Amino acid sequence: MLKVLIIDDDDIVRLVQSKLLQNCNFTKEPLKFKRASDAVEYLNSASIEHHYLLMLDINMPMMNGWEFLDEVERMEVKENVYVLMVSSSVDYNDKEKADKYDKIINFIEKPITAKNCEQLKELSILKPFFPEPI
């Protein structure tokens, strides 16, 4: 089972991403976190039997996306975590930094689109969670 977490400090972004993911049949009910620290708390108690796709913003107050990723590396569930960086940052350094994290499977500039969702379903690491319709 793949659980989707949206981690973004912007209320509108969380709402829009949630509706888009539902409309694209990506997930029925994504979990939404305004603060990265709340997502850390959730994942620290999460089941290692599930897999987790994190839609993670970079620029957030208190704990940014990079600090959050450093926390994920210390978690028991880390082997079942896949991270999609979803950021308004167009800074090349952010994309370059993202390449250094094994957990990051893609980097998308906001806003996420239906086309992005379909492309994600085709990634080899996520494809098993989206079986072909019969």
C-alpha positions as CSV (number, residue, x, y, z in Angstrom):
1,M,0.0,0.0,0.0
2,L,1.2,3.5,-0.9
3,K,0.4,6.3,1.4
4,V,0.8,9.8,0.0
5,L,1.8,12.7,2.3
6,I,1.7,16.3,1.2
7,I,4.1,18.4,3.3
8,D,3.8,22.1,2.5
9,D,3.3,25.2,4.7
10,D,0.9,26.8,2.1
11,D,-2.8,25.9,2.8
12,I,-3.9,26.5,-0.8
13,V,-1.1,24.3,-2.2
14,R,-2.1,21.5,0.1
15,L,-5.7,21.8,-0.9
16,V,-5.0,22.0,-4.6
17,Q,-2.5,19.1,-4.6
18,S,-4.9,17.0,-2.6
19,K,-7.8,17.5,-5.0
20,L,-5.5,16.9,-8.0
21,L,-4.2,13.6,-6.6
22,Q,-7.7,12.5,-5.9
23,N,-9.0,13.5,-9.4
24,C,-6.1,11.7,-11.1
25,N,-6.9,8.5,-9.1
26,F,-3.4,8.8,-7.5
27,T,-4.7,8.4,-4.0
28,K,-8.1,8.5,-2.3
29,E,-7.1,10.5,0.7
30,P,-3.6,12.1,1.0
31,L,-2.3,13.0,4.4
32,K,-1.6,16.7,4.7
33,F,1.0,18.3,6.9
34,K,1.5,22.1,7.3
35,R,4.6,21.6,9.4
36,A,7.4,19.2,8.5
37,S,7.9,18.4,12.2
38,D,4.4,16.9,12.3
39,A,5.2,14.7,9.3
40,V,8.4,13.5,11.1
41,E,6.3,12.6,14.1
42,Y,3.8,10.7,11.9
43,L,6.6,8.8,10.0
44,N,8.4,7.9,13.2
45,S,5.3,5.9,14.3
46,A,4.5,4.7,10.8
47,S,4.3,1.0,9.8
48,I,7.2,-0.4,7.9
49,E,4.7,-2.6,6.1
50,H,3.5,0.4,4.0
51,H,5.2,2.6,1.5
52,Y,5.2,6.4,1.6
53,L,5.3,9.0,-1.2
54,L,6.2,12.3,0.2
55,M,5.3,15.4,-1.8
56,L,7.7,17.8,-0.1
57,D,8.2,21.5,-0.3
58,I,11.7,22.9,0.2
59,N,11.1,26.3,1.7
60,M,9.1,26.0,4.9
61,P,9.5,27.7,8.3
62,M,11.0,26.0,11.3
63,M,12.1,22.9,9.4
64,N,12.8,23.1,5.7
65,G,12.6,20.3,3.2
66,W,16.4,19.5,3.4
67,E,16.3,19.3,7.2
68,F,13.2,17.0,6.9
69,L,15.1,14.7,4.5
70,D,18.0,14.5,7.0
71,E,15.4,13.4,9.6
72,V,14.0,10.7,7.3
73,E,17.5,9.2,6.9
74,R,17.4,8.3,10.6
75,M,13.9,6.7,10.5
76,E,13.2,3.0,10.6
77,V,10.7,3.4,7.7
78,K,13.2,5.1,5.4
79,E,13.6,2.1,3.1
80,N,9.9,2.5,2.1
81,V,10.0,6.3,1.6
82,Y,10.0,8.0,-1.8
83,V,10.3,11.7,-2.0
84,L,8.9,14.0,-4.7
85,M,10.3,17.5,-4.3
86,V,7.5,20.0,-5.2
87,S,8.8,23.5,-5.0
88,S,8.3,27.0,-6.4
89,S,12.1,27.2,-6.4
90,V,13.7,27.6,-9.8
91,D,17.2,27.7,-8.2
92,Y,19.5,25.3,-10.0
93,N,21.3,24.7,-6.7
94,D,18.2,23.2,-5.3
95,K,17.9,20.8,-8.2
96,E,21.5,19.9,-7.9
97,K,21.2,19.3,-4.1
98,A,18.2,17.1,-4.7
99,D,20.3,14.8,-6.9
100,K,22.4,14.0,-3.8
101,Y,19.5,12.5,-1.9
102,D,18.7,8.9,-2.8
103,K,15.2,9.2,-1.5
104,I,14.2,11.9,-4.0
105,I,12.7,10.3,-7.1
106,N,11.7,13.5,-8.9
107,F,11.7,17.3,-8.7
108,I,8.6,19.2,-9.9
109,E,8.2,22.9,-10.0
110,K,4.8,24.1,-8.6
111,P,2.1,23.8,-9.6
112,I,1.8,20.1,-10.0
113,T,-0.3,19.0,-12.9
114,A,-2.4,16.0,-14.0
115,K,0.4,15.3,-16.5
116,N,2.9,15.1,-13.6
117,C,0.6,12.6,-11.9
118,E,0.5,10.4,-14.9
119,Q,4.3,10.6,-15.4
120,L,4.8,9.6,-11.7
121,K,2.6,6.6,-12.1
122,E,5.0,5.4,-14.8
123,L,8.2,5.7,-12.7
124,S,9.6,2.2,-12.2
125,I,9.7,2.6,-8.4
126,L,6.0,3.7,-8.2
127,K,4.5,1.7,-11.1
128,P,3.8,-1.4,-9.0
129,F,1.3,0.7,-6.9
130,F,-0.7,1.6,-10.0
131,P,-1.7,-1.7,-11.8
132,E,-2.9,-1.5,-15.4
133,P,-6.8,-1.5,-15.6
134,I,-8.2,-4.8,-16.9
